[in-house]
Amino acid sequence: MTTVPDDVKETVVNRFNEELKKPVRLVFFTQEMECPFCTQTRQMIEEVATFSDKISLEVYDFVKDKDTADELGVDKIPALAILGEKDFGLRFFGIPSGYEFQTLIEGITLVSSEDSQLPEPVKAALTKAATKPVLIQVFVIPTCPVCPVLGAMAFQYAVTNDNISVSIVEIAEFPHLANKYDVIGTPKTVINETTQFEGLVPPAEFINFIQKAAQGSPTGILPTI
C-alpha cells in the first residue's frame, strides 16, 4: 500500500541519496492487535524504509518485546525510535502524517549525518545549557505548519548534546496527554515536566528554557508566537 504521494517520494529519495551518510535504524513499536493508528503508521514507515538502502526497519510488539520498549523509553504506541550508529534520543509517538512527515525526514537525515549543522555558538550554548539529562516533549498535530520547525530544532539539539532527548508526540492520538499538559494549542513544548511554552520561539529562548529545566527552575506558559 502506497501512503506517500509520488512527487513527495521523489523529493525525499533524492534528498536521502544526497544527504544520508551512515546507516539509520527505524525501530517501530506496535502490537499484535494493532491500535487504530498503528497500522497506518507501520505502513508509512515500511514505505519510507524503502527510500534508501541506508535505512533498515525493525518492528517490535509493544507487549511481547517490553524489554526492548523499556530500553528505548517507549511507553505508548504507535512509537518510532530513530537510531543511527548511536542513539541520539529521537522518538516520534503517533503517525508522522501531514506536516509531521517533514519532522520524520529531518530526524532520519540528522541521525545519519550525526551533525546538527548548527552554528558553533549555538552548539556551545547547548553544551553549557544541558549538563544534566533533559527530556523535551513537543506536542504537535499534522495540520500545524509551525510544528515541524520546532520539532526539527529540538531534534537538532538532541543530536548536538547527548544529555538531550526529544519525543515528538502527535497529541490527537494521546488525548490523556493533552489533558495532562493542558495542550490547547500546538506546538506545545514541555521540558523535564517543569518548564513549558507554547508556539515557536527563537533558538536563544529555546536554549534558555532548556537551561532552566536542567537546573530545575520551573517556568510558566508563554503565549503562542
Secondary structure, 3 states (H helix, E strand, C coil): CCCCCHHHHHHHHHHHHHHCCCCEEEEEEECCCCCCCHHHHHHHHHHHHHHCCCEEEEEEECCCCHHHHHHCCCCCCCEEEEECCCCCCEEEECCCCCCHHHHHHHHHHHHHHCCCCCCHHHHHHHHHHCCCCEEEEEEECCCCCCHHHHHHHHHHHHHHCCCEEEEEEEHHHCHHHHHHCCCCCCCEEEECCCEEEECCCCHHHHHHHHHHHHCCCCCCCCCCC
